[in-house]
Amino acid sequence: MEHPKHLNLDDAWRNEPFALPVVDARAWGPQLRFSAPPRLIERFYHEHEANLAVPFLLYGSGDFHYLTALRLRRIAGSVVLVSFDNHPDWDVRPPKWGCGGWINRALELPQIKHVAVWGCGNFECWWPHQIFGNRRAERAGVLEVHPWADDRPVKDRQRKGAILGENWRDLFERFSKGLANENIYVTIDLDCLCIEEAVTNWESGRFSVADLQWALGMLREFCQIIGGDICGAYSVTKYARRKQRFAAEFDHPKIRLP
């Protein structure tokens, strides 16, 4: 089995504790951050296909989360994608390759049987912003999103997939049991964690590290985890193109670092 790797795009994981073999891809970082044109994506994939194919990959800021869709290309057989993320990443608007809509690239792959996103804490799952999400896939049952509803009006708690701090573990255990014996790919964006436990380039979520440990334990108990990745650590932003910078700075929240 191939060993896990650290794909260093932006120095987000300096002094990471696992001492993983490092692939220096920092020349690609500014070109790929937040979004990139398809031709550039294919060039990157051609150059780093072998590195993207390892069972586990650690890589940069959540701005690069869409690279998970490239990793999924190499997986054979039917797979369920489970994402822990403060954002649903289901936006159907351009750009095609970007951190805000990469779930749709995953759903285009024939081997992806189902996608579930847990821990969405921002506005994108609620009216009116949800009109830009892939509601068609959600209605078809191939995509499920689980946004936090603790601070929403009572009627919003009836939204399909809505979770509360008091019930999400029960719902996740039921979800895991429903995937018994399925092959699972797990992707974690650190922005799903509360602000006390992770520093990222995006808004913070509500999970704790202990929550993620418990959830991964549930998946391991009932499913076969065949691969995974972690991204989302904070890094200084660098861009290669003016339109890319404009779109990214418009979309990013104003973060005050601790």
N, C-alpha and C positions, 0 to 999 in steps of 0.2 A: 504493500500500500504506500502511496506517495505521502510524504510528510506535509503537514500544514505549513503555510507560508505567510509572510507579512509582505504585502504589496505596498510599498511606500510611495504614495503619490504626493504627499504634502507634509511630511514630518508630523502628522497628527499623533503618532504613537511612539514618540521618542521615549526611551527608557521603559518600553512595554515589558511586563514581568515574565513573559513566556520564553524569551530568547529564541523566537522563531527565526528560521532562515529568512533573510531580507532580500527582496527583489527591488532594486532601485529603479522606480518608474517616475521619479520626480520631474523629469522632462515632459512627461505627459500630463502632470497635474493641472497646470493652468489651462491646457487645451480642453480637458475633460470636465473641469469643475462646473457643476450645476447643469450644464447641457453641452451637447456637441452635435455637429451635423453627421448624418449617417455615414458619409465617406470616411470621416475621421474615426468613427466608431469601428468600422471594418478594418481600418489600418491598425488600430490599437489591438483589436481582437486577433488579427493575423500575427502580430508581433508577440502577444502575451497569451496566446491560446493555451499553451502548456501550463503557464502559471495560474491561469484562471480555472484549470481543470482539477486542481488539488482538492481533496475532500473538505478541507477547512481553510478559509482565507480571512486574514485580518487586513483591513484596508482603511483608508482615510476618513475624512469628514463625511457626514451624511449627504453632502453635496454630490458624492460619488455613488450613492446607493443604487443607482440604476445599473451599475456594472454587475449586480447580481443577475440581471436578466441575461447577460452574456454568459455567466457561469452556468446557467441552467441549460444552455444550448447543448452542452456535452453530456447531460444526464440521460441515460437510457432507461426506458420503461416508464410506467405511469408513476407520477410523483404528486404529492400534495405540498404546496408551498405554505409555510406558516411564518408570518412576519410579525415581529414585535416593533411597533413604530408609533410615534406620536402623530404621524400623518398617514392618511390612507394611500397616498401616492397613486391615485386612480384618475387623475385629471386627463380628460380626453382631448384637450386643446394642445396645439403645438407648444414646444418642440416635440418631435417624436421621441428623441432620446434625451431625457432629462430626469432629474431626481423626483419631479412632481408627478410623473405619469408612467413610471417604469413598470408598475403592476400590469399595465395593458400590454407591454412587450412580453411579459412572462405568459400572460393568457393566450398570446398568439402561438405559443409553442405547443405542438401536439401532445407532448409528454406531460404537460401540466394539467392534471386532472381537476384541481381545485385550488383556490387561494383563500387564505384567511388572514386578516390583518387585525391584530389585537392591540388595544391600548391607545387608540386615536384620541387625542385630547384637544385638538384645535378645531377650528370652525368648519372645516371642509365637509364634514358628514351631516351638516345641518342646513336647513333652508335659510337663505336661498343659494348658498354656495355649493350645495350638493348637486345642483343642476349641471355643474361642470365635471362631475364624477361619472364613472362608468356604471350608471344605474342599470343599464341593460344587462351587464354581466351579473350584477347583484340580483336582479329580478329572475335571471335564468338559473340562479343557484350555483354558479361556478365561482362566484366571488362573495365573500362575506366580510363585512367590516364590523368591528366591535368598539364603538366610541364610548368614552366615559360620559355618563349622563348625570352625575351627582349634582352638578351646578346648573342643570337645565330645568326648564319648567316641567311639571309633572307629566304633561301630555307627551313631552319628548322622550320620556322614559319608555314609552310604548314603541319607539322606533325599533325595527328589526335589528337585532344584534347589540342593542344598547346594554352597557354594563355599569354596575355600581361598585363602589369599594366594598360593599357588604356582600355582594353575590357573585363577583366575577370568578372566584375560584371554583364555586360550584358549577358555574356554566362552563368553565374551561375543562374541568374534570369530565363533564358530560361530553364536551367536544372531543377530548382525547380518546375517550372510550369509543366514541362513534367512528374513530379512525383506526380501530384495532387492526393491526397487521399491515397497515398501509406504509409505503415508503414516504418519508417526510424529509423535506429540506427546510432548514430553519435559518432565517436571517434576522439579525438583531441590529436595530439602529439605536444607539445610546440615547437618542432624544426621547425614547419611551420612558427613560428613568426620571425620577424627580430631581429637581435642581440641586438638592443636597448631595446627590450621589454621582452626578456626571456633568461635565462641562462640554457643551456642544455649540454648534453654529446656529441652532434652531431653538424654538420654544421647547420647554421641558415638559415631560409627561408626568405620570403618577406612579408608575411601577417603582418598586425598590429592587435592589440586586437580589434580595431574598425571594421576592416574588418571581423573578425570572428563574432563579434556581429551582424553585418549586415547580413552575410551569414546564421547564425542561425535563424535570424528573417525571412529570405526568406523561409527557410525550415518549420518553424512553421506556416507561412501563408498558405502554399500550401499542407503540408504533416502532418502526424501524427508521432511525435517523440515519440517512445516507450521506448527508453533507450539510454544510452551513457556513455562515460568515458573520462577522461583526464589523460594523463601521459606526461612524457617528462622533468620534472624538473631535474636539475643537482643533482647528488649525487656522492660521492666518490666510486670508483669501488672496489668491492671485489668479488673474484671468488673462487669456490670450487674445480676446476679441472684444471690441467695444460693445456690440449688441449683447454679447454674453454677459458682460459686466453690468450693463444697464438692467437687463432682465433679472439677474441674480440680486442686485442691490435693491431693486424694486420689490422683489418677492421676500427677501429675508427680513425677519423681525430685527428690531434694534436690541441687541443683546448687551447687557452690562455684565462683564466678567466679574466673578467673585474675587 
